Amino acid sequence: MAAKEVWVSSNHRVLGFAMAPPAALAATGVGIVAAADGPLTQTIGWAFAGIGAIMLAGLAAQYIRPRVAYRDGLVLFYLRPGAPIEVPVAAIEAFFLGQGPAHLPGNRGERLESTNLVARISQKFPEWEHVLVKPALGRWCEHYVTISGPWCEQLDGELIRRLNRRLREIHDAARQAAPAGAAS
């Protein structure tokens, strides 16, 4: 199995900021344990430290998890818990920027817009028309995968050019490797 090639990372800045409250909770717990004068206080301290550590571990897992990657002829979309959604690279036609609702926590009903990453999937692959994903991370319908921009690295024209260039390289290599006369 080839190594995974990360195409789009998660938003490290947002996830880094999100780690501050659980780190503070864990540190507070450790401080309570250190200063505890009885078993109840010590138990409360260990609970704080444990909850903070679990939250930090979950955020750290998201920090290192990409949004889009490539491995062995498959484009990997990380848009739900667990294993990535593996789509044959031949099904992916292009990447481009889109605009849509930000779906950020705490926006108090304001309609915030964000720049999103969109992948277009060929209609020759009907099995990839609709896939269930975590709504906060994106949508997948009508052969379009929309990845919510706030949860990705910065989305700009250079990233889109890099993605489409790499996609074209892989498609070209597959065409060259196909036997003469083979249907594409």
Helices and strands as residue ranges (DSSP letters): E 5-8, H 12-18, H 20-35, H 39-64, E 68-71, E 74-77, E 85-88, G 89-91, E 92-101, E 113-121, G 126-128, E 138-141, E 144-147, G 149-151, H 157-177
